[in-house]
Amino acid sequence: MAKTGYGKRPAGDEDPHADPDFAHLLPRDAEVAVFIDHLDTGHAMGHKVLAAEHPRYGQQAMRTSLTRITEAGHLRWIKEHITVEDNTMRWVTRTYWSRTRRSPEWWAQFARERHGKDVTRDHQPGLARIEEVVAAAVPVPDAPEREPQPQIQPEPRPEPVGAAYRALTALRAADARMPLTEGDCRSLAPLAEEWLSRGATPNDITRALTEGLPPTVNNPGGLARRRLESKMPPQQSEPRARVTRVIMACATCDQDERTVKIDRGVCENCREELAANPMSDEDIIKGFEEIAHLGTASAYFLKKKLERSTGGSVPDTFRAVPIEDRVFYHYRDNRDRIANGLPPRRWN
C-alpha cells in the first residue's frame, strides 16, 4: 500500500464489471489491467512495485503495459497543488484508475473538476468533502408506515472488545483501588474510545485514572467517569487544505505539462523511447523461456548439491523436507526473482 492519501484512486462513475472491459487491449496489457483493477484502493502504482507483486511480468514489461493502459484511457497521473490554511503549500501526485475506458476530453474535464476541492487530511486524505455535503443536503423521504411486526426476542449482547474496554478492565491490576465492575467497563467504554480517537493511548487512560488517588476509593466507577470527562484530551484537528491548481503528469516519468506536452497521459519523450525500444509479445515469451531455463538449471544443481552433501540419493523419509519439495520451492522462488529483475537466491 502507498502512503495514506496516495496510490490507486477510483475516478468514479464506472460501469459494472463485464468480460469485454479490457478486450481492446493487447493480451498482456489486458492481464495487467485486470490485475490493477482488483488492487485495493490506496495500493502503490509504481511499475517497480507492481512488477514485484505480479507473478509473470518484470519491471520493463510492467512499465510498457502501464503506458499502453494509460493511452487507452484507463489510467491518469494528475499533479495537484495543495494550499493549507497554515500557509504551507505542496505538490502531490494522484493516480486515478477507471475500469471504464475514458477519452482524453473526459480526463481533461475530470482534472478541471479537481480544482477547488477540499482535501483536508483528517477526512479521507485527497478526497473531496463537497460531494458528501451535497448528499447530506438532499432530504430523505419518510418511509411508508408498515404494519407492526411481532416482537422478536433481543439477542444477547455481544462480548465487548477493543482497546478501550481492555484498558478499563486492566485498571484492577494497575491499582487495586480501582476495581471496576463489568457494568462500569461497559458504560465507560464510549468515553475511553473517545480518548483513543483523540490520539490518547491505553497507558494514558490508565495514568489518568490511577494517578493521585485518595487512600480509599468508595465509588471507582463514578470517579473513573468524572476523570474521563474532566481530563478528556483536546480534539485533534488538521488545517483545511484545498486544491489550488491541477496539471496532468506523464505516466512513466516525473515530468508534467508545465515542461513537456502530455498526449493521452504520456509525454513526448517517453512515447519516443517506447517507439525506439518496443517490447513485443514475442519478447515476453522469449523472456519466460529464459527464466524457466534458469530456474530449472538452478533447481537441478541444488538437487545435485543436496545429494552430494548426504552421500548420494537418500529416501525422503529420512529428510526433514522432501528433496523434490525443496527443489520446487527453489525453482519457483528464483523464477519469480529473475522475472522481477532480482538476482537468483543461493540456497544451502
Secondary structure, 3 states (H helix, E strand, C coil): CCCCCCCEEECCCCCCCCHHHHCCCCHHHHHHHHHHHCCCCCCCCCHHHHHHHCCCCCHHHHHHHHHHHHHHCCEEEEEEEEEECCCCEEEEEEEEECCCCCCHHHHHHHHHHHCCCECCCCCCCCCCCHHHHHHHHCCCCCCCCCCCCCCCCCCCCCCCCCHHHHHHHCHHHHCCCCCCCHHHHHHHHHHHHHHHHCCCCHHHHHHHHHCCCCCCCCCHHHHHHHHHHHCCCCCCCCCCEEEEEEEEECCCCCCECCCCCEECCEEHHHHHHHHHCCCCHHHHHHHHHHHHHHHHHHHHHHHHHHHHHCCCCCCHHHCCCCHHHHHHHHHHHHHHHHHCCCCCCCCC
